[in-house]
Amino acid sequence: MKPLILGIGNILLSDEGIGVYTVRELEKDPHFAPHFDIVDGGTCGMELLDVMASREQIIIVDAVLADKAPGEIIQLHDEQVPVFFSRKISPHQLGICDVLSALKLTDEFPQHLCLIGVQPESFEPAIGLSKTLRAVLPQVCRRVVEQLRRYGVERSSGKGSNTQ
């Protein structure tokens, strides 16, 4: 089964949508998309159970409150991720926390789980990221690629790629 890259968030609340904007950017790279399951999870919760079940690797990208400067990126791994999602900033994170708990109960928890979280600048009702998060979006995409490399999985190389 392909590694799952899951972007979650609400694009109607500015920076809350960073995960969705990240996966949309990754989908544009023709050398990247065919080799991974890239999913816009939006504000889904338990609906993602089947998509996430029995994966070897899952990378989740989301806005997080981590007491960092706006645009700062954090990475958490494996058991740290469900603990972090218990401190939610929006209802979809409760859903992801529930999904991760259900995956543990059914013995379908991923072998490798990574959260790439970005400290938001704004949750104002608006479509689009703040200037600060627009500026870090390429770095977030690079973090996804770097994490895949750590898992021993790489996308095919190609000229003109914007995710390296």
HELIX and SHEET records of a PDB file:
HELIX    1   1 SER A   14  GLY A   17  5                                   4    
HELIX    2   2 ILE A   18  GLU A   27  1                                  10    
HELIX    3   3 ALA A   33  HIS A   35  5                                   3    
HELIX    4   4 MET A   46  LEU A   48  5                                   3    
HELIX    5   5 LEU A   49  MET A   52  1                                   4    
HELIX    6   6 GLN A   80  PHE A   85  1                                   6    
HELIX    7   7 PRO A   91  LEU A  105  1                                  15    
HELIX    8   8 LYS A  131  ARG A  150  1                                  20    
SHEET    1   A 5 ASP A  37  GLY A  42  0                                        
SHEET    2   A 5 LEU A   4  ILE A   8  1                                        
SHEET    3   A 5 GLN A  57  ALA A  63  1                                        
SHEET    4   A 5 HIS A 112  VAL A 118  1                                        
SHEET    5   A 5 ILE A  73  HIS A  77 -1                                        
END                                                                             
